[in-house]
Amino acid sequence: MLYSSMIRSVVARILKLGAVLLLLCFTVMTNAQGVLSRAQTGTIQAERQDDGYITISGRNYGFDNAISLVFLNGEEVGDEILDEGLVVRYTVNSEGILTRIEVLGPISKIESLEDS
């Protein structure tokens, strides 16, 4: 009788520990997806839309004309405005494709892009 209650106690602890670990794994996975969808800021180092990617702060992100939207001063603009050296705020979907790119600066570069 004492032996069976000890076994039940151990099994209950193992189940509780398993539930806690499962919850922890779920939280970590959810946070990892959140990082992908949260806005990040970086500098464009290479723009290769035709090849399907843009390098921002040393990392390649997928670029797809049907998915990736580009904004300047809150208005959607064409991707031809993207250029090396631009500081951008961007979001990436779970497949690693840029979904939103907002041009932030530098001001002199933005002004020259607006003039052309």
GIMOJO-V206673 format. One record per pair of residues at least 12 apart in sequence whose C-alpha atoms are under 8 Angstrom apart, sorted by sequence separation. I is the first residue (numbers start at 0). GAP is how many residues later the second one is. D is the distance in whole Angstrom. If there is no record, write none. Layout:
BEGIN
[[I	GAP	D] [I	GAP	D]]
END
This chain:
BEGIN
[[43	12	4] [44	12	6] [51	12	6] [88	12	6] [89	12	6] [42	13	5] [43	13	6] [44	13	7] [87	13	6] [88	13	5] [41	14	6] [42	14	5] [48	14	6] [87	14	5] [88	14	7] [41	15	5] [48	15	7] [87	15	5] [88	15	7] [86	16	6] [87	16	5] [85	17	7] [86	17	5] [87	17	7] [85	18	7] [86	18	5] [85	19	6] [86	19	7] [85	20	6] [85	23	7] [73	28	8] [67	29	7] [70	29	8] [66	30	8] [67	30	5] [68	30	6] [69	30	6] [70	30	6] [71	30	6] [72	30	8] [60	31	8] [66	31	7] [67	31	4] [68	31	5] [69	31	5] [70	31	5] [71	31	5] [66	32	6] [67	32	6] [68	32	6] [69	32	6] [70	32	6] [71	32	8] [80	32	7] [63	33	7] [67	33	7] [69	33	8] [61	34	6] [62	34	6] [63	34	8] [46	35	7] [60	35	6] [61	35	4] [62	35	6] [46	36	6] [60	36	6] [61	36	6] [45	37	8] [46	37	7] [60	37	6] [45	38	6] [43	39	7] [44	39	5] [43	40	5] [44	40	6] [42	41	8] [43	41	5] [42	42	6] [43	42	6] [42	43	6] [43	43	6] [42	44	4] [43	44	7] [41	45	6] [42	45	6] [40	46	7] [41	46	6] [40	47	6] [41	47	7] [40	48	4] [41	48	8] [39	49	5] [40	49	6] [38	50	6] [39	50	5] [38	51	5] [39	51	6] [38	52	5] [37	53	6] [38	53	8] [36	54	6] [37	54	8] [35	55	7] [36	55	5] [35	56	5] [36	56	6] [35	57	6] [36	57	7] [35	58	6] [35	60	8] [32	61	7]]
END
